[in-house]
Each structure stands twice: as structure tokens, then as C-alpha cells.
Amino acid sequence: MAKKEDPARVKLKNVRLSFAHLFRPQAFGDGEGEPKYNCNFLIDPSTKEGKANLRAIEDAIEYVKKEKWPKGAPKLSEGKICLRDGNNTEYDGYEDMMYVSASNARRPLVLDRDKTPLNEEDGVIYSGCYVDAIIRIWAQDNKYGKRVNASLEAVRFRRDGEAFGAAPPDPDEFDDLDDEEDEDEDDRPRRKRRDEDEDEDDRPRRRKSRDEDDEDEDEDDRPRRRKSRDEDDEDEDDDDEDDEDRPSRNSRARKRRDDDDVV
């Protein structure tokens, strides 16, 4: 028995991915709401494929509105419906496009072309590439208001496209380096890091204790002892005694002559 199709479930083909948060949830607004996986799918209404995608989304929107409000759906502004006109935004690449916003608190299935599961580290899926996607349209009517939303179910990479956002840096923007410049750079004295200077300045100085300061002051204030006159005389007497005990040159010479005469 064939599985019954869900009228609210839409398969999008060859749509352009934008604001992709497929691997890590993102909080909306002021960040107080529940983080969700989310993205936008850009649809070109001028192409046959784009027209088929838009028709499928619009049919699903009408279906859930009748299911939710059988007595008549309320009039909803564009901001209250997941399908919107890209000309009403200032985002790059949105001009003349329609887009559908989809989100989910649960991580969507993300696949490569061969249906191999993808992770963020693979770098295959990015904002700007083209994908196939599965979304489910549903109507909301609660304390947060009346809306028609799209639940993000699955995304499969289809082909590369021009990435949204800043272009990757070009290696040619760097000038070619000269070996002589590197040698000059090596000979240049190394400039002391600011952190090192700050560490040196911040190092606490050893503070003298109060007792050490008192000792220094006592040493400076202590009067020098003056030699007494008797001590000076004793020093002079010691010098004189040394001189008297030391034989003179003349007496030694006379002694040598007397010894010669005796011989």
C-alpha cells in the first residue's frame, strides 16, 4: 500500500541556501527564545523549477490554513507567513526572488549529493550553494499569535554557488617576501615585550621591616667615639718603641768592622 502524501510537506528542488544554521542552533531576536536550526531558501520565480516550488508552497499554505481555521482563516501580513518577497529586504541576492524561512528545534537531516550524511567540518554546505530541501508547513494559533510557519526537515547539497558574505582572501594580496629582508629582520635587536616590562614593574619590592629601619637610623644617629689624648699618646709611643727596637744602619756597619778587626 502506497504511503499517503502529506499535503503540508513540500519538496523543494534546486533552491539557493541563505543564512544557513544547519549544524548549530541559533537564538532569535534578543536571544531569549529557544535556539533553533534555521535557514532561508531562495526561489527564482522566473524559472520553471522556481514556479513549481512556489506553487507547492502556496498549496501547502492554503491547506494548513483551512485545517487550522475551518470557518475562515485570519488575514495575515507577509511577516506572519513563511513565504515572502525578497524585494522587501535589503539582503544581497534577494532582489527579484521569493524566499521561504524554515526552522526546527531538532537538527535537520543534512546530506551530500550521494545521500551521505554531512557534518559542519565537511564544509560542503554553505550559504550560497544550491540544495534540495524538505519542509513542512504548519499553522500557529496560540498566545504568541497567529502565523503560518515552515518546519525544516532535511537538506541535500545539489551544486556550488557564489557564497554569500565577504569573499575569501586572495593570496596574491600579499607581497612576495625577500630573503634579504628576513636576514635584516633577524639582525634587528629584539624589542622587549610590553608584558615583560609590566611583569618587572608589577613585581613587589621587598620592604624593609621596621626593625631594620630602626637599626639603620640607630647606626646613623650613633655618635662617633673620639680617641682620647692618652690613646693617641699610646699610639705614638708604640711607634717610637718600634723605631727604638729596630737597629740603625750605622750601628750595624760598625759592628761588621769590629768583627773584621778581631779576625
Phi, psi and omega in degrees: 000128183290142179289133182288133180289140176269114182299340181273352183264128185237132174258117179263140181239133173054052177255156184265132184276137180216147181049052185281121172231075187262341185248338177226129182291153181233137178278145180265159173059235183276007177085002182276339181284172180290128178298141181221154170282135185203165177188171172244147175243119179274134183235127179271110184287352182273350181259158179298317179295320179296319179296321179294321178296315181296319180296320180294320179292315181297321178296320180292323178296315179296323180296312183289330177295318179291324179292320184280320183234077183298335180271002179132123182284144177291158177281122183247137176286166182301325180293347180260003180237142185292335179268125186221165180268124181292339179290346179269009177238168178251015182286143177296136178087356182267348182298133180063020178245156166255154178213153178239133178261132181226147180210166179197138176289339178261141182297132180283162174284128181237122187234156171274181182302324182271015179071018174283131179300141181246149172243168181300324183295340180291332177068021182276315182270132179204161178292119182122338178281169181254139186220165163257150184213157174237124178232161177231124182275138178211152182259142181242134177210091182210196183296343179271356176118183179253128183208167168236117186247171175234128178267132182276116184258308185203153178221134176235129178297138180242308179200162180286156176211176179289123184293139174286155178095192183294141178291148179295150181296145180266126180301333181289352177291339177274139175286153176291138181272144178256135180299326180296325178296323179294322179295318177298324180293323180292326181283344182290132181301141183288130179277132182295134180293146180297326180297323180294318179298318182294322178297321180294317181290326184280349181294126184293135176280143178286124183266134178295142175286164182296324180296320179295319178297320180295323179296318179298317180295320179297321181295318181288324184278345184291126182292141177290135180280125182272134178296140175281164181296324180296321179295322177296318180296321179297321178297318180293320180297320179299319179295321181293320180296321178298321181291322182290322181289338182279116181298142180282161181295322183292320181294323178293325180291319180296320181299319179296323180292320179297321180295325180291323181293324180296320179294000000 
